[in-house]
């Protein structure tokens, strides 16, 4: 991999010379491309981290999130610094190029934001449809009798939860929730416009206009991006059974034992660890067909991401 060093120099004559130095071997191949796309989309999920100063030999950094909120209801950050820096346009390019090259998608975006992204109309977001379920909540709270209305205390408890009742929160009328949703979307209108422009610059926008159903593939829910144990196991090509010993002198019994350890690891670890294994194996967190597992003589596991090969000692 390449390492870039930036040195502004102290002397004026030195500043006119090269201030950017690239160190390391040039990395090429499909595995490198997958690793790069995974790193790019990870920045959109977890934010860009900046380091400020050093303390006791360690650098402390803070992450700048481009999308904030709950899972499957993420909205663009309202930071004006991010808007002025055109970072959301950059995010649109990253999303478009990742999809065009088969990379991981951006998960958890609010359906209301996606609706405005495609229709450019923040007045009728999709998520306002969920407000229609308030009548059903009223019937259940009154013993399936639709003749009684919820009290103000019950309405706040249904919408906000018990934790907000004792905090002197303003009461919510039947028309305030949709307007509040519209205000949030209007505050993020510039961010959504930049996101749309970035998708246009990546030449991905015509596909979204012609096929709106692709939106659920480009911006899926968080649950659809899970990396389950069965998904990984179904794509693994295990060491084949042949003679008692392979060309490298490794008995079949040892191969089966190590393969059993790998299967147990995939089935028992958390999803985060499972994604780390797949990323070490392939370059990104998406399981792919023909994930080969080999047993070799060595001290540490290695992988060939370009050829989907994981070598275990």
N, C-alpha and C positions, 0 to 999 in steps of 0.2 A: 504494500500500500504506500501511497505518497504522503509525505508530511510537509506541510507548507509553513515556512517561518517568515514572519514579517518584522523587519528591522528598519526603523525610521532613521537610524544613524544620528550622530551628534554633529558631525562636520558637514558644512554645506556642500563641499565637493563630494563627500561620500553619499549624500542624499541624491545626487544626480546619477549615481550608479544604480545597480540593481538592488532593490530592497526586498524582493521576494525570492526566497530560496526554496527549491523543491528537493526533498531528500527521499531516497528509497527507490524501489523498483516500480516500474509502471505495471499496474495490475489490469489485466484484460480478461475477458471471458464472460460467459453467462452467469457464473456464480458471483462475480464482482458486480455485475449489473443488478442482480437480485439483492445483494447486500446493500448497494447504494439506494435502491428504491425502498427497501425496508427502513433504512436509516432516515430517509426523507420523510416517509409517512409517520415514523415514530416522533419526529420533531413536531408534526402537526398535532399528534395526540398528547404528548407530554410537554410540549413547549420548547422554546429555545433557551438554553441556559447560558447566562453570562457570569463570568468570574470577576470579582472585584477584590484586589488585594490578596495578601497572604497572611495567615496566622498560624504560627507554630509549624510551618512547613506545609500546611494544607490550605487549599483554596476553597473558599466558601462561595457558592453560586446560588442565584435565584433563577427560577424558570419564568419565562414570559409566555403565558398561554394565549393562543389565538382563538380558541373556542372554550367557553366556560359553561357551567351548568351541570345538571344531572345527566345520568346516562340516558341516551336516546332522546334527550331534550337539550342538546348543546346548541348554544347560539354564539355568534361572533363576539369577541371582546369589544367593549365600548371604549377602549383606550384610544384617545386621539393621536397618541404617538404612533401607534401601529397603523392607523389610517393614513397619517401623513407620510409614513415610510413606504406605503404601497405594499405592505406585507401580505395583505389578503389577495392582492393580484398575484403575488408570488405563490401563495397557497393554491390558488386556482390552477396555475401552471403545474405545480407539483401533483395535484390530484389528477389532472388530465394526462400528464405523461405517465404516471404510475398505472392508470387504467389501460392506456394504449399499449404499454409494454407488459401487461399481464401482472402488474404488481398488486400489493395489498390495497384495499379500499380505505376510505375514511368513514369510520363507523360512529354512530351515536348522534348524528346531527338531527336537530328538531325538524319534524315534518312541516311545521309552519315556515321555517326558514327555507326549506326546499321548495315549498309552494311559491314563496315570493321570488326565489331564485329563478324559477321557470316562468312564472306568470307576471312578475313585476307588479304585483298588486297586494300590498300588505293589509288591505281592508278585510279580506276574507281568507284568513289562514285556515289550514286544515284542522288545527288543534282546537278551534272553537267548536267543532262537532262534539268534542268530549263534554261540553257544557250541557248538552241535551240530556245527559244521564242524571242530572240533578232531580228531575221529576221522579225517576225510578228510586233514587235515594229517599225522596220524601215518602213514597209509598211504603218502602221497607221500614222506615223509622216509625211510621204510624200503624204498623201491623197490617201492611198490605191494603190499607184503606186510603183511597185517593181523595177523600173528602176533606182532609185536614192539611193545612200548610205547615211547613217547618217554622219554628220560632227563630228569632234572630240568633239566639244562642246556639241552636241546633245547626243553622245554616253555616255559621262560622266554624263549628266543629267539623262539619262534613267537608268543607272546602279547604280549610287551613290546618285542621287537626287540633287536638286539645292543647298543644303547647303554645298556641298563639292566642288562646282565649284570655289568659291572665296577663297579657302584655299591652292592654289598652289599644289593641289594633282597631283601625276604623272598620266599621261594618261594611259588608259587601252586599250591594244591591244586585238585582238580577241583571243589570246592564253594565256594571262596572268591570266585570272580569273580561269580556271581549274588548273593551276599550283599553284596559291595561295591557292586554296581549298586543293590541295594535300599537300602543306607545313603545313597547319593547322592540317591536319590529321596525318602527320608524327610526329608533335610535341606532339601529344596525343597518340602515338602508345603504349608507356609503360603503360599509364593509361588504354587503351582498353585491353591490355593483362592481366593486373591485374583484370579488370572487368570480363573478360572471365574466368580467373582462379577461381574467387569467385563463379561464376555461376556453374563451374564444381564441386567445393567443396560442394555446396549445393545440388548436385545430380539433378540439373535442366537442365544442359547443354544437356544431351542426348535427352530431349524432343525438344529443339530448333533445334538440328541437324536433328531429324526425321521429325519434323513438322515446317518448316520455317514460315508457315502462322500464327503460334502462336505469332510471334514477334509483330504483330499489337495489340495483346491483352495484352502482357506483357509491351510493351512500346507504349501505345496509344498516340494520339494527345491530346493536352490540351482540345480541344472542346469535346472530347468523355468522359472526366472525369467530366463534369459539373453535378452539383446536382440541377436539375430544380425543381420547385414547383410541377409540375405534377408528377414527379417521386416519390416524398415524399408522396403526397396525395393518389396516387394509392396503396400504401402499408400500409396505416394506417387502423387499425380496430377500428372504432369508438364505443363509448359506445352504447350497444343495447337498444332498446326501450322495456320496460316491464311494470311493475306496476308504479303507481305514485311515489313510493319511493323505493329505493334500500335497501339492508340489512343495510347499514350504515346510512340510513335516508336522503340521498341526493335526492331531487326531480329530475324528468326527465328534467324539464324545465331548471334547473341550469346546468345539464350535457350538454344539447344542447347549452346553452349560452357559456359555456367554450369551447366546441368543435368548436363553431363558431369563438371564439377568436383565437384558435390555427390555424384554417384554414386561417383566415385573416393574421395571422403572417407569415405563410409559404408562402403565395402568395405575400406578400408585401416587405419582408425583402430582403437584398442583399444575394448573393450566399454564401458569407463568413459567415454571421449569420445563414443561413440555414444549412450549414455544421456543424457549432458549435452545433446547435440543434440536428442534427442527431448523432453527436458524443456523446453528453450527453445522448442520447436515447439508442444507440446501442454499443458505444465504439469506433466506427470509422465513417468516413464520407460517407460510402456507404449505401444507403437505402436498406433495406432487407424486405422480406415478413413478414407478421404477426407482424407489428409494432403496439402494443396495446396501447390505450390511456385510462386511467382511471381517475376518479375524486375522490378525497379523502379529508378528513378533515386534514388541516395542514396549515402551514405558507409559506412553500417553495416547489417548485417542486422537486420531487425525481424521480429516475429511477432505474430499474433493468436491467442492460445491458445484463445479461445472458438470460433473458426471454423476451427481446424486449418490456418492459413495461415502459411507461412514465406516472407518476402520477402527476396530476395538482390539486392544492388546489381550 
